[in-house]
Amino acid sequence: MKVCIIGASGKLGQYMVQHALDRGYEVVGVCREHSVEKLDRFNGRITVIPGATDDREVIKRAVAECDGVLTVLVPRGVHGYSTGTAQAVLDYARPGARLVFSCGWHISRDGQDVYSRKLKAIVNVFGPLARLARFADLDDQVEACRRIFASNTRWTVVRGSDLEEGESQGLPVWSRHVGDPVLDSNVTRRVDFALFMVAAIENDELV
């Protein structure tokens, strides 16, 4: 099994790299050039392709012949970073590859999610402020996921709860909708969220 991890140098990405290696996968990691050193501990065990994750040529090279692609969708800046990343993956991943994307809970596909007033307030306040500061654009993730949902690919979008560091507690429980009582804790260990992403590659129930 050959997998590509896009956003490999971040905290979540590094956990995904380790989980993939633990499963015996061949790993290709993509990260920005100035972050390559964060992957030094994996030297000799993974292939690192430096570049912006919305660079189509970088993604085309990285996902070639990969059976699975794990992508951290980051709404960085206000120039469609997440959308560019997602579109490149959709365009260049090989037919039949498993595509797994991570994003925030504000993404909804069918309108059946139930959001708390706190989460709604955070999105309504932080979203415009982040865009005004040109720091992030939550609508960019919305557009990226709209394209994923509309694609004819074997995709899974994993929406993250609040993440914390700590020892693994095992594979997290999941639900198709925000607001399900099983998700009441709203807290997941980052290492376990990464485990869920990697495990999704071979879980056809999540396609």
CORTA-V207915 format. One record per residue. N is the residue number from 1. RES is the residue in one small letter. SS is DSSP state (H for helix, E for strand, - for the rest). PSI is psi as a letter, one per 30 degrees, with the letter a starting at -180 (* if undefined). BURIAL is # if it has 9 or more other C-alpha atoms within 8 Angstrom, else .. Layout:
n={N:N}
res={RES:RES}
ss={SS:SS}
psi={PSI:PSI}
burial={BURIAL:BURIAL}
This chain:
n={1:2:3:4:5:6:7:8:9:10:11:12:13:14:15:16:17:18:19:20:21:22:23:24:25:26:27:28:29:30:31:32:33:34:35:36:37:38:39:40:41:42:43:44:45:46:47:48:49:50:51:52:53:54:55:56:57:58:59:60:61:62:63:64:65:66:67:68:69:70:71:72:73:74:75:76:77:78:79:80:81:82:83:84:85:86:87:88:89:90:91:92:93:94:95:96:97:98:99:100:101:102:103:104:105:106:107:108:109:110:111:112:113:114:115:116:117:118:119:120:121:122:123:124:125:126:127:128:129:130:131:132:133:134:135:136:137:138:139:140:141:142:143:144:145:146:147:148:149:150:151:152:153:154:155:156:157:158:159:160:161:162:163:164:165:166:167:168:169:170:171:172:173:174:175:176:177:178:179:180:181:182:183:184:185:186:187:188:189:190:191:192:193:194:195:196:197:198:199:200:201:202:203:204:205:206:207}
res={m:k:v:c:i:i:g:a:s:g:k:l:g:q:y:m:v:q:h:a:l:d:r:g:y:e:v:v:g:v:c:r:e:h:s:v:e:k:l:d:r:f:n:g:r:i:t:v:i:p:g:a:t:d:d:r:e:v:i:k:r:a:v:a:e:c:d:g:v:l:t:v:l:v:p:r:g:v:h:g:y:s:t:g:t:a:q:a:v:l:d:y:a:r:p:g:a:r:l:v:f:s:c:g:w:h:i:s:r:d:g:q:d:v:y:s:r:k:l:k:a:i:v:n:v:f:g:p:l:a:r:l:a:r:f:a:d:l:d:d:q:v:e:a:c:r:r:i:f:a:s:n:t:r:w:t:v:v:r:g:s:d:l:e:e:g:e:s:q:g:l:p:v:w:s:r:h:v:g:d:p:v:l:d:s:n:v:t:r:r:v:d:f:a:l:f:m:v:a:a:i:e:n:d:e:l:v}
ss={-:E:E:E:E:E:-:-:-:-:H:H:H:H:H:H:H:H:H:H:H:H:-:-:-:E:E:E:E:E:E:-:H:H:H:H:H:H:H:H:H:H:-:-:-:E:E:E:E:E:-:-:-:-:-:H:H:H:H:H:H:H:H:-:-:-:-:E:E:E:E:E:-:-:-:E:-:-:-:-:H:H:H:H:H:H:H:H:H:H:H:H:-:-:-:-:-:E:E:E:E:E:E:E:-:-:-:-:-:-:-:-:-:-:-:-:H:H:H:H:H:H:H:H:H:H:H:H:H:H:H:H:-:-:-:E:-:H:H:H:H:H:H:H:H:H:H:H:H:H:-:-:-:E:E:E:E:E:E:E:-:E:E:E:-:-:-:-:-:-:-:-:-:-:-:-:-:-:-:-:H:H:H:-:-:-:E:E:E:H:H:H:H:H:H:H:H:H:H:H:H:H:-:H:H:H:-}
psi={k:k:k:k:j:j:h:f:f:l:e:e:e:e:e:e:e:e:e:e:e:f:g:g:l:k:k:k:k:k:l:k:e:f:g:e:f:f:g:e:f:g:k:f:f:l:k:k:j:k:l:k:f:g:j:e:e:e:e:e:e:e:f:k:g:k:f:k:k:k:k:j:j:k:h:k:a:h:g:h:e:e:e:e:e:e:e:e:e:e:e:f:k:l:k:f:k:k:j:k:k:k:a:l:f:f:k:k:e:g:g:g:k:j:k:l:e:e:e:e:e:e:e:e:e:e:e:e:e:e:e:e:f:g:e:l:j:e:f:e:e:e:e:e:e:e:e:e:e:f:l:i:l:i:l:k:j:j:k:k:a:k:k:l:l:l:l:k:g:l:k:l:l:l:l:f:k:k:f:k:f:f:g:e:e:g:k:k:k:e:e:e:e:e:e:e:e:e:f:f:e:g:j:f:f:f:*}
burial={.:#:#:#:#:#:#:#:#:.:.:#:#:#:#:#:#:.:#:#:#:.:.:.:#:#:#:#:#:#:#:#:.:.:#:#:.:.:#:.:.:.:.:.:.:#:.:#:#:#:#:#:#:#:#:#:.:#:#:#:.:#:#:#:.:#:#:#:#:#:#:#:#:.:#:#:#:#:.:#:#:#:#:#:#:#:#:#:#:#:.:#:#:#:.:.:#:#:#:#:#:#:#:.:#:.:#:.:.:.:.:.:#:.:.:.:.:.:.:#:.:#:#:.:.:.:#:#:.:#:#:.:.:#:#:#:#:#:.:#:#:#:#:#:#:#:#:#:.:.:.:.:#:#:#:#:#:#:#:#:#:.:#:.:.:.:.:.:.:.:.:#:.:.:.:.:.:#:#:#:.:.:#:.:.:.:.:#:#:#:#:#:#:#:#:#:#:#:.:#:#:.:.:.:.:.:.}
